[in-house]
Amino acid sequence: MGGIRGPRQGQHFLHRIAMLKKNKFYITTPIYYVNAQPHIGHVYTTVKADVVARWKRKQGKEVFFSAGTDEHGLKIQNEAEKAGKEPQIFVDEISSQFVDLWKRLDISYDAFVRTSGQKHKEIVVKTLEELYKKGAIYKGIYKGLYCVGCEQFLLKSQLVDNKCPDHKTKPEILAEENYLLKMSVLQENLIKKIESDEFKITPATRKNEILSFLTKQKLEDISISRPKKKVSWGIPLPFDQNHTTYVWIDALLNYLTVAPDFFPPDIQFMAKDILRVHATIWPAILIHLNLPLPKEIYVHGFILSGGRKMSKTLGNVIDPRDLLERYNKDSLRHYLMKEINSFEDGDITEDKFKEVYNADLANGIGNLFERVFTMIIDYQIDAARNKKIDTNIKEWLEEADKQYKFYMEKYNLAEALKEVFSFVSQLDKYIDDKKPWVMRKNNDVKLEAVLTSLFFGIEKIIGWLEPFMPAKMLDAKNYVQKIKSGKISKGEKLNLFPRIV
């Protein structure tokens, strides 16, 4: 996987953004905070981005897909101290767990950003200098309610029982001399960009949520620094070494530092808890820099277990690494993409995971592929021959392909997968109706046409599923090529998805 691409010698990276690639597609996930190990929510967002990246590559796009870890801030400083480790050693250990998990899940990122990395820090410094020169940053007193768990200031209206709704703790009341980013002067401009979809937020419910927030109260200028004596683990401000960069500013700038040649992002995937920061502070930075805004922010919900938030106390935590120890990676990718709603909260339990695996994978595509491949091999059918495709299969396939592409272009991956499995069911019914085993017994001359039509349908299914299940579909493609070349022996099974008992 590639590293962060820095600017050419003597050239400021912001000036390279104008050199847009015509066929480019830039996709991002958030960079995940390394105060704890990766969880199933991280996996969902990242697999979703990976599926879209693979789909766009199949379309011939020059894709840049970025992932990474967010490694500075007070929370990391405190966690490292509790663990008795230097902050850099602490973040190295947690970040490596994300790298390892993405490797195990076949995540095809082009760059993995680490905010403690030298290239990232250098470009953050240059960007802050640029903002300071433009007068977008000034020194002042910032007062607000600060949640250490969120690493951000909260509004009183966001609190529940005077506590942070996510961390259930009372925020600190902070009043300190910091550097502030001008936000209030951009409010009307930002509202117009969101309303017109120049800065698109999907789904509409999240767009309306942000517009409601922006129209009901005035944006305040926000702190972009913390005093170094309070937060030492961060990037020092280039114009005042007594302050470190506020962790959210540091993190948001990763989208600029990692791929200036591809900027702006075509799609940014994230969970609903970080939407407000991405819909206010992030575009404000770009407007101040006279840079284009991301084309679309795509927001999903949380992943629950048994309808409840995951908790060690409840004993319902689903660790993705545990699932990968017991089941293949593509079955986890499939479950998350098909069973979790694209926009709302989703649910996973191990029992439901097994149920979906057996229904869709073992009894669905696994069984369909095995039935067709076995008959083609046993009946010695020339699958490579160009036969006229059965009209029914052709019509079903064309409709499924149309709907699949429609949903993929909208990044609604769950609906795209449902179209694929609807087509699988149609092929299963076709087999039951045609009864190829009876046709062979009766020496029916149409047998070859029936089986080659089914074989053609399966090849299309493999193509549709490649972005979702790359490893298993590669196995299937290789097996298909062996059948076509006649280099496969009778009894040689694919055994794509063995049934789980």
C-alpha positions as CSV (number, residue, x, y, z in Angstrom):
1,M,0.0,0.0,0.0
2,G,1.2,3.5,-0.8
3,G,2.3,6.1,1.7
4,I,1.4,9.8,2.0
5,R,2.4,11.7,-1.1
6,G,4.2,14.9,-0.2
7,P,4.6,18.0,-2.3
8,R,7.3,18.3,-5.0
9,Q,10.5,20.1,-4.0
10,G,9.9,23.8,-3.5
11,Q,6.1,23.6,-4.3
12,H,3.4,24.3,-1.8
13,F,0.9,21.4,-1.8
14,L,-2.1,23.6,-2.0
15,H,-1.1,24.8,-5.5
16,R,-1.2,21.2,-6.8
17,I,-4.9,20.8,-6.1
18,A,-5.8,22.8,-9.2
19,M,-4.2,20.0,-11.3
20,L,-7.3,17.8,-11.1
21,K,-7.3,14.4,-12.7
22,K,-10.1,14.0,-15.2
23,N,-10.8,10.3,-14.4
24,K,-10.1,10.5,-10.7
25,F,-12.2,9.2,-7.9
26,Y,-11.2,10.1,-4.3
27,I,-12.8,8.2,-1.4
28,T,-12.1,8.5,2.3
29,T,-12.9,6.9,5.6
30,P,-12.5,8.9,8.8
31,I,-9.1,8.3,10.4
32,Y,-9.9,6.4,13.6
33,Y,-8.9,7.5,17.0
34,V,-6.3,5.2,18.6
35,N,-7.5,5.4,22.2
36,A,-8.9,1.9,21.9
37,Q,-8.8,-1.1,19.6
38,P,-10.7,-1.3,16.3
39,H,-14.4,-2.2,16.6
40,I,-17.2,-3.4,14.3
41,G,-18.3,0.2,13.5
42,H,-14.8,0.9,12.1
43,V,-15.0,-2.3,10.0
44,Y,-18.4,-1.3,8.6
45,T,-17.3,2.1,7.4
46,T,-14.1,0.8,6.0
47,V,-15.5,-2.2,4.2
48,K,-18.2,0.1,2.6
49,A,-15.5,2.4,1.3
50,D,-13.5,-0.5,0.1
51,V,-16.5,-2.0,-1.9
52,V,-17.1,1.4,-3.6
53,A,-13.3,1.8,-4.3
54,R,-13.2,-1.6,-6.0
55,W,-16.4,-0.9,-7.9
56,K,-15.1,2.4,-9.2
57,R,-11.8,0.7,-10.3
58,K,-13.8,-1.9,-12.2
59,Q,-15.4,1.1,-14.0
60,G,-12.0,2.3,-15.1
61,K,-11.7,5.2,-12.6
62,E,-8.3,6.1,-11.2
63,V,-9.2,5.6,-7.6
64,F,-7.4,7.0,-4.5
65,F,-8.8,5.4,-1.3
66,S,-7.4,6.7,2.0
67,A,-7.7,5.3,5.5
68,G,-5.7,5.9,8.6
69,T,-5.4,6.7,12.3
70,D,-5.9,9.9,14.4
71,E,-3.1,9.9,17.0
72,H,-2.9,13.2,18.9
73,G,-4.8,14.9,21.7
74,L,-5.4,14.9,25.4
75,K,-7.2,11.6,25.5
76,I,-4.2,9.8,23.9
77,Q,-1.9,11.7,26.2
78,N,-3.9,10.5,29.3
79,E,-4.3,6.9,28.0
80,A,-0.5,6.6,27.3
81,E,0.3,7.9,30.8
82,K,-2.1,5.4,32.4
83,A,-0.4,2.6,30.4
84,G,3.0,3.9,31.5
85,K,4.1,4.3,27.9
86,E,5.4,7.2,25.8
87,P,2.6,8.5,23.5
88,Q,4.4,7.5,20.3
89,I,4.9,3.9,21.5
90,F,1.3,3.8,22.6
91,V,-0.1,5.0,19.2
92,D,2.3,2.8,17.3
93,E,0.8,-0.3,19.0
94,I,-2.8,0.7,18.4
95,S,-2.4,1.9,14.9
96,S,-0.7,-1.4,13.9
97,Q,-3.9,-3.2,15.0
98,F,-5.9,-1.2,12.4
99,V,-3.3,-2.0,9.7
100,D,-3.4,-5.7,10.6
101,L,-7.2,-5.8,10.6
102,W,-7.5,-4.0,7.3
103,K,-5.0,-6.5,5.8
104,R,-7.1,-9.4,7.1
105,L,-10.2,-7.9,5.5
106,D,-8.6,-7.2,2.1
107,I,-9.0,-3.4,2.4
108,S,-7.5,-2.0,-0.7
109,Y,-6.5,1.5,0.5
110,D,-4.0,3.5,-1.5
111,A,-2.6,5.3,1.6
112,F,-2.8,4.9,5.3
113,V,-2.4,8.2,7.1
114,R,-0.9,8.5,10.6
115,T,-1.2,11.9,12.1
116,S,2.0,11.3,14.1
117,G,3.8,10.8,10.8
118,Q,6.3,13.4,9.6
119,K,4.8,14.1,6.2
120,H,1.4,14.8,7.7
121,K,2.8,17.1,10.4
122,E,4.8,19.1,7.8
123,I,1.8,19.8,5.6
124,V,-0.5,20.6,8.6
125,V,2.0,23.2,9.6
126,K,2.0,24.7,6.1
127,T,-1.8,24.8,6.0
128,L,-2.0,26.5,9.4
129,E,0.5,29.0,8.3
130,E,-1.7,29.7,5.2
131,L,-4.8,30.1,7.3
132,Y,-3.0,32.4,9.7
133,K,-1.6,34.6,6.9
134,K,-5.2,34.9,5.4
135,G,-6.5,36.2,8.7
136,A,-8.7,33.1,9.2
137,I,-7.0,32.4,12.6
138,Y,-6.7,34.9,15.4
139,K,-5.8,34.8,19.1
140,G,-8.6,35.1,21.6
141,I,-10.3,33.7,24.7
142,Y,-12.4,30.7,24.1
143,K,-15.1,29.7,26.6
144,G,-17.0,26.5,26.4
145,L,-18.0,23.0,27.6
146,Y,-15.2,20.6,26.8
147,C,-15.7,16.8,26.7
148,V,-12.3,15.0,27.0
149,G,-13.9,11.8,25.7
150,C,-15.1,13.5,22.5
151,E,-12.0,15.7,22.3
152,Q,-14.3,18.6,21.4
153,F,-16.4,21.5,22.8
154,L,-20.1,20.8,23.1
155,L,-23.1,23.1,23.0
156,K,-25.4,23.2,26.1
157,S,-28.2,22.0,23.7
158,Q,-26.2,18.8,23.0
159,L,-26.1,17.7,26.6
160,V,-28.4,15.2,28.2
161,D,-28.9,15.7,31.9
162,N,-26.0,18.1,31.7
163,K,-23.7,15.3,30.5
164,C,-22.2,14.3,27.2
165,P,-24.7,12.0,25.5
166,D,-22.0,9.6,24.3
167,H,-19.7,9.5,27.3
168,K,-22.2,10.1,30.1
169,T,-19.7,12.5,31.8
170,K,-20.0,16.2,32.7
171,P,-17.9,18.3,30.3
172,E,-15.3,20.6,31.8
173,I,-16.0,24.3,31.7
174,L,-12.9,25.8,29.9
175,A,-12.0,29.4,29.5
176,E,-8.5,29.7,28.1
177,E,-6.4,31.8,25.6
178,N,-6.4,29.9,22.4
179,Y,-6.2,30.5,18.6
180,L,-9.6,30.6,17.0
181,L,-10.9,29.8,13.5
182,K,-13.4,32.3,12.1
183,M,-16.7,30.4,11.7
184,S,-19.5,32.9,12.1
185,V,-18.6,34.9,9.0
186,L,-19.1,31.7,6.9
187,Q,-22.5,30.6,8.2
188,E,-24.7,31.9,5.4
189,N,-22.3,30.8,2.7
190,L,-22.2,27.3,4.3
191,I,-26.0,27.1,4.5
192,K,-26.3,27.9,0.8
193,K,-23.7,25.3,-0.2
194,I,-25.5,22.6,1.8
195,E,-29.0,23.6,0.6
196,S,-27.9,23.5,-3.1
197,D,-26.0,20.2,-2.7
198,E,-22.8,21.8,-3.8
199,F,-21.8,20.3,-0.5
200,K,-24.0,17.3,-0.5
201,I,-24.9,15.4,2.7
202,T,-26.6,12.0,2.3
203,P,-29.2,11.0,3.4
204,A,-31.6,13.9,3.4
205,T,-32.4,13.4,7.1
206,R,-28.8,14.2,8.0
207,K,-28.7,17.1,5.6
208,N,-31.9,18.5,7.2
209,E,-30.4,17.9,10.7
210,I,-27.3,20.0,9.8
211,L,-29.4,22.8,8.2
212,S,-31.7,22.9,11.3
213,F,-28.6,23.3,13.5
214,L,-27.1,26.0,11.2
215,T,-30.4,28.0,10.9
216,K,-31.4,27.9,14.6
217,Q,-28.2,29.2,16.2
218,K,-25.2,31.3,15.3
219,L,-21.9,29.5,14.6
220,E,-19.2,30.5,17.1
221,D,-15.6,30.9,16.2
222,I,-13.9,27.7,17.4
223,S,-10.7,26.9,19.1
224,I,-8.0,25.4,16.9
225,S,-5.4,25.0,19.6
226,R,-4.8,24.1,23.2
227,P,-2.0,25.5,25.5
228,K,1.0,23.2,25.2
229,K,1.3,23.0,29.0
230,K,-2.2,21.3,29.0
231,V,-1.9,19.2,25.8
232,S,1.7,18.5,24.9
233,W,0.9,15.5,22.6
234,G,0.1,17.4,19.4
235,I,1.5,19.4,16.5
236,P,2.9,22.8,17.7
237,L,1.4,25.8,16.0
238,P,4.0,27.2,13.6
239,F,3.2,30.8,14.7
240,D,3.2,30.1,18.5
241,Q,5.1,27.1,19.9
242,N,3.3,27.5,23.2
243,H,0.2,26.0,21.6
244,T,-0.5,22.6,20.0
245,T,-3.0,22.0,17.2
246,Y,-6.5,21.0,18.4
247,V,-6.9,17.3,17.5
248,W,-9.9,17.7,15.3
249,I,-8.2,20.3,13.1
250,D,-5.1,18.0,12.9
251,A,-7.4,15.0,11.9
252,L,-9.5,16.8,9.3
253,L,-6.5,18.1,7.4
254,N,-5.5,14.5,6.7
255,Y,-7.9,14.5,3.7
256,L,-5.8,17.3,2.2
257,T,-2.3,16.0,3.2
258,V,-2.8,12.4,1.9
259,A,-3.9,13.1,-1.7
260,P,-3.7,16.7,-2.9
261,D,-3.6,15.5,-6.6
262,F,-7.0,14.0,-6.2
263,F,-8.7,16.7,-4.1
264,P,-11.6,17.2,-3.4
265,P,-13.0,13.9,-2.2
266,D,-15.8,12.5,-4.3
267,I,-17.3,10.6,-1.3
268,Q,-16.5,10.7,2.4
269,F,-18.0,7.9,4.5
270,M,-18.6,8.3,8.2
271,A,-20.9,7.5,11.1
272,K,-23.4,10.0,12.4
273,D,-21.5,11.0,15.5
274,I,-18.9,12.9,13.6
275,L,-21.1,14.5,11.0
276,R,-21.4,17.9,12.7
277,V,-17.7,18.5,12.8
278,H,-17.4,17.3,9.1
279,A,-20.3,19.5,8.1
280,T,-19.1,22.7,9.8
281,I,-15.4,22.9,10.7
282,W,-14.1,20.9,7.7
283,P,-15.9,23.0,5.0
284,A,-15.0,26.2,6.9
285,I,-11.3,25.4,6.6
286,L,-11.7,24.8,2.9
287,I,-13.7,27.9,2.3
288,H,-11.0,30.0,4.0
289,L,-8.4,28.3,1.8
290,N,-10.5,28.9,-1.3
291,L,-10.5,25.2,-2.0
292,P,-13.4,23.1,-3.4
293,L,-15.6,21.3,-0.9
294,P,-16.0,17.5,-0.9
295,K,-18.7,16.4,-3.4
296,E,-20.6,14.3,-0.9
297,I,-20.6,13.2,2.7
298,Y,-22.4,9.9,3.2
299,V,-23.6,9.2,6.8
300,H,-24.5,5.9,8.3
301,G,-25.8,4.9,11.8
302,F,-24.3,2.8,14.6
303,I,-24.1,-0.9,14.8
304,L,-26.0,-2.5,17.7
305,S,-26.0,-6.0,19.0
306,G,-29.4,-7.5,19.8
307,G,-30.9,-4.1,19.4
308,R,-28.8,-2.6,22.1
309,K,-25.6,-0.6,22.2
310,M,-22.6,-2.9,22.6
311,S,-21.3,-3.1,26.1
312,K,-18.9,-5.3,28.1
313,T,-21.4,-5.2,31.0
314,L,-24.2,-6.5,28.8
315,G,-21.9,-9.1,27.2
316,N,-23.0,-8.2,23.7
317,V,-19.7,-6.9,22.3
318,I,-19.0,-8.3,18.8
319,D,-15.2,-8.2,18.2
320,P,-14.5,-8.3,14.4
321,R,-11.2,-10.1,15.1
322,D,-13.0,-12.9,17.0
323,L,-15.4,-13.3,14.0
324,L,-12.4,-13.5,11.6
325,E,-10.9,-16.3,13.8
326,R,-14.0,-18.4,13.3
327,Y,-15.4,-17.4,9.9
328,N,-14.0,-16.3,6.6
329,K,-13.4,-12.6,5.9
330,D,-15.8,-12.4,2.9
331,S,-18.7,-13.7,5.0
332,L,-18.2,-10.8,7.4
333,R,-17.9,-8.3,4.6
334,H,-21.1,-9.7,3.1
335,Y,-23.1,-9.5,6.3
336,L,-22.2,-5.9,7.0
337,M,-22.9,-4.7,3.5
338,K,-26.2,-6.6,3.1
339,E,-27.8,-6.7,6.5
340,I,-26.9,-3.2,7.8
341,N,-29.1,-0.4,6.5
342,S,-27.2,2.2,4.5
343,F,-28.4,5.1,6.7
344,E,-29.9,3.8,10.0
345,D,-28.6,1.9,12.9
346,G,-27.9,-1.7,12.1
347,D,-27.7,-4.9,14.2
348,I,-25.4,-7.9,14.4
349,T,-25.4,-11.0,16.7
350,E,-23.5,-14.1,16.1
351,D,-26.7,-16.2,15.7
352,K,-28.0,-13.8,13.1
353,F,-24.6,-13.8,11.3
354,K,-24.7,-17.7,11.1
355,E,-28.3,-17.5,9.8
356,V,-27.5,-15.1,7.0
357,Y,-24.3,-17.0,6.2
358,N,-26.2,-20.2,5.7
359,A,-29.1,-18.7,3.8
360,D,-27.2,-16.4,1.4
361,L,-23.8,-18.0,1.1
362,A,-23.9,-21.7,1.9
363,N,-27.5,-22.4,0.6
364,G,-27.5,-19.5,-1.8
365,I,-24.6,-18.8,-4.1
366,G,-22.5,-21.7,-2.8
367,N,-25.3,-24.2,-3.6
368,L,-26.1,-22.6,-6.9
369,F,-22.5,-22.6,-8.1
370,E,-22.0,-26.2,-7.0
371,R,-25.1,-27.5,-8.7
372,V,-24.3,-25.9,-12.0
373,F,-20.6,-26.6,-12.0
374,T,-21.1,-30.2,-11.0
375,M,-23.6,-30.8,-13.9
376,I,-21.3,-29.1,-16.4
377,I,-18.3,-31.2,-15.4
378,D,-20.3,-34.5,-15.0
379,Y,-22.2,-34.1,-18.2
380,Q,-19.1,-32.9,-20.1
381,I,-20.7,-29.7,-21.3
382,D,-18.4,-27.3,-23.2
383,A,-19.0,-24.2,-21.0
384,A,-16.7,-22.0,-23.1
385,R,-18.9,-22.4,-26.2
386,N,-20.8,-19.3,-27.2
387,K,-24.4,-20.3,-26.9
388,K,-27.5,-18.2,-27.3
389,I,-28.5,-17.3,-23.8
390,D,-32.0,-18.4,-22.7
391,T,-34.4,-15.4,-23.1
392,N,-35.6,-15.7,-19.5
393,I,-32.1,-15.6,-18.0
394,K,-31.1,-12.7,-20.3
395,E,-34.1,-10.6,-19.3
396,W,-33.6,-11.3,-15.6
397,L,-29.9,-10.5,-15.9
398,E,-30.5,-7.2,-17.7
399,E,-33.0,-6.1,-15.1
400,A,-30.8,-7.2,-12.2
401,D,-27.7,-5.5,-13.7
402,K,-29.7,-2.2,-14.3
403,Q,-30.9,-2.2,-10.7
404,Y,-27.5,-3.2,-9.3
405,K,-25.7,-0.4,-11.1
406,F,-28.4,2.1,-10.0
407,Y,-27.9,1.2,-6.3
408,M,-24.1,1.0,-6.6
409,E,-23.9,4.5,-8.0
410,K,-25.9,5.7,-5.0
411,Y,-23.6,3.8,-2.7
412,N,-26.7,1.9,-1.4
413,L,-24.8,-1.4,-1.2
414,A,-27.4,-3.3,0.8
415,E,-30.0,-2.8,-2.0
416,A,-27.4,-3.7,-4.7
417,L,-26.7,-7.0,-2.9
418,K,-30.4,-7.8,-2.6
419,E,-30.7,-7.5,-6.4
420,V,-27.9,-10.0,-6.8
421,F,-29.5,-12.5,-4.5
422,S,-32.9,-12.1,-6.1
423,F,-31.2,-13.1,-9.4
424,V,-29.6,-16.1,-7.6
425,S,-33.1,-17.2,-6.5
426,Q,-34.3,-16.8,-10.1
427,L,-31.6,-19.1,-11.3
428,D,-32.3,-21.7,-8.6
429,K,-36.0,-21.7,-9.7
430,Y,-34.9,-22.0,-13.4
431,I,-32.9,-25.2,-12.5
432,D,-35.9,-26.7,-10.6
433,D,-38.2,-25.9,-13.5
434,K,-35.9,-27.2,-16.3
435,K,-34.6,-30.2,-14.4
436,P,-31.3,-30.7,-16.3
437,W,-30.8,-34.2,-14.8
438,V,-34.1,-35.3,-16.4
439,M,-33.1,-33.6,-19.7
440,R,-29.9,-35.6,-19.7
441,K,-31.7,-38.8,-19.0
442,N,-34.0,-38.1,-21.9
443,N,-31.1,-37.0,-24.2
444,D,-32.7,-33.6,-24.6
445,V,-30.7,-31.5,-27.2
446,K,-31.5,-28.3,-25.2
447,L,-29.5,-29.5,-22.2
448,E,-26.3,-27.8,-23.3
449,A,-28.1,-24.5,-23.9
450,V,-29.7,-24.6,-20.4
451,L,-26.4,-25.3,-18.6
452,T,-24.4,-22.8,-20.6
453,S,-27.1,-20.1,-19.9
454,L,-26.8,-20.9,-16.2
455,F,-23.0,-20.8,-16.4
456,F,-23.2,-17.3,-18.1
457,G,-25.5,-16.1,-15.3
458,I,-23.0,-17.3,-12.7
459,E,-20.2,-15.4,-14.3
460,K,-22.3,-12.3,-14.0
461,I,-22.9,-13.0,-10.4
462,I,-19.2,-13.4,-9.7
463,G,-18.6,-10.0,-11.4
464,W,-21.2,-8.3,-9.3
465,L,-19.9,-9.8,-6.1
466,E,-16.2,-9.2,-6.7
467,P,-16.2,-5.8,-4.9
468,F,-18.0,-7.3,-1.9
469,M,-16.2,-10.7,-1.6
470,P,-12.9,-10.3,-3.5
471,A,-11.1,-13.4,-2.1
472,K,-14.0,-15.9,-2.6
473,M,-14.9,-14.5,-6.0
474,L,-11.3,-14.8,-7.1
475,D,-11.5,-18.5,-6.2
476,A,-14.7,-18.7,-8.2
477,K,-13.2,-17.0,-11.2
478,N,-10.2,-19.3,-11.2
479,Y,-12.5,-22.3,-11.0
480,V,-14.6,-21.0,-13.9
481,Q,-11.4,-20.6,-16.0
482,K,-10.4,-24.2,-15.3
483,I,-13.9,-25.4,-16.4
484,K,-13.6,-23.4,-19.6
485,S,-10.2,-24.7,-20.4
486,G,-11.2,-28.3,-19.7
487,K,-8.4,-28.6,-17.1
488,I,-10.7,-29.7,-14.3
489,S,-11.1,-33.3,-13.1
490,K,-14.4,-34.9,-12.2
491,G,-15.1,-34.6,-8.5
492,E,-12.9,-31.5,-8.1
493,K,-15.2,-29.2,-6.0
494,L,-15.1,-25.5,-5.4
495,N,-16.7,-25.7,-1.9
496,L,-17.0,-21.9,-1.7
497,F,-19.0,-21.5,1.5
498,P,-19.3,-24.7,3.6
499,R,-22.4,-24.7,5.8
500,I,-22.0,-23.6,9.4
501,V,-23.7,-25.9,11.9
